[in-house]
Amino acid sequence: MNWLTQLFTQQSIAHDILIYSCIIALGLAFGKLRIFGVSLGITWVLFFAILFANMGLTVNPDTEHFLKEFGLVLFVYCIGLQVGPSFFNSL
């Protein structure tokens, strides 16, 4: 059970993944709620990220840098898949 207490008290990759997972899970769960017929959707993930950062939770800068770069690569890849086939047809 020592690993369980270390997961929440010491900085590690597992700790960072746990923080990111909690933020994403809470954001997606709240995104499904409708208030007066209005839902903020995926925006709740941003709100929970701001809340957790304001509470003082931090992650390893190396892990943060990797996830930023990986997210950018996935974004560019998905845009390329969507726009790529019609790009040469439009020329």
N, C-alpha and C positions, 0 to 999 in steps of 0.2 A: 504493500500500500504506500510505500515511500515514493514511488514514481508518480502517484496521483497527487500528492501534495507538492512535489517538485514541478509538476505540470502547471500549477497555478502560481507558484512562487518564484521560479527561476526562468530567465530568458533562454529560450531554445526554439528550434524550428517548430516543434510540436506546439509550443505555447503560441507562436505566431499564427499557425494554422488554426488553432482553437479560437483565437480572437477574431480572425477573418471569418471563420465559419459561423460564429455567433452573430456577428454583425450582419452577414448575408442572410442567415436564417431568420433573424428577427425582422429584418427589413422586408423580406419576401412575405413573411406571415402578416405583418401589418399592411403590406401592399394589397392584400386581398380584402381588407376591410373597406366598407363603403359607408360614408357619412353623408347623409342627405343626398344619396345617389352619386356622390363624387368619390373617386378613389385616386390616391396619389401614385399607386403602382410602385414601380421600381425606385421612385424617389425616396422612399422610406429607407432604403439602404444607405443613401447619402446622409439622411438625417441621423440614423443610428451611428454611422461612422463619426459624424461631428460630435454626437453625444459621448461616445466612448473616448474620443480624443480629448474632449473637455474634462472627462473624469480622470484623465492622466494615464490611460493605458497606452503603452508604447510597444513598438515591435522593433526587431533588429533592423538596422538600416540596410544591411545587405539583402535581407529577405524582401524588404519593401522595394528596393531598387529592382530586384529580379522580377517581382510581380508587376511592377510598372512596365518594364520592358516587355515582359511576356504578354501582358494585356494589349500593348500597342501592336505587337507582332500579330496577335490574333485578330485585332481590329482591321489591320491592313490586309491580312489574308482574306477575311470575310468580305471586305469591300471588293477586293480583286476577284473573288469568286462570283460576286453578284454583278459587277460591272464589266468584267473582262470579256465575256462572249459578245456583248453588244458593242464593245469598243471598236473592234476591227470592222464590224458591219457598218458603223457610222462613218468610217473613213471612205 
